Amino acid sequence: MDYRIENNWYEDTQGGSRRIYVYAGARSGGPGGTTQIGVVIVRILEIFVLENETRISVVEHSVYLTPCQGGPVRVVDAVSEVLTLQSASGHTFTFDVPARQFLP
């Protein structure tokens, strides 16, 4: 599955050894197009040193579809780890990053 990303938010945790990325956008509708299905992708990276080289490992890669089809979404605000997203059609969604779910 391909996605078109509108923007992202990230936070460094565990003393900078872990980075949480949240990408916001939509499912791709083919070359250059998008669908009306908004998407949030959570990707967690672990950063560590091994044999004097900095390494990055993907710990998690999860995809969440918006509760309704309002087009691509963008992160428009963040309070701690709770993100506000807005769709192209004006719908507003709240996504709880630690719980990995949309809030009512």
Helices and strands as residue ranges (DSSP letters): E 3-13, G 14-16, E 18-28, E 34-50, E 53-65, E 73-79, E 82-87, E 92-96, E 101-103
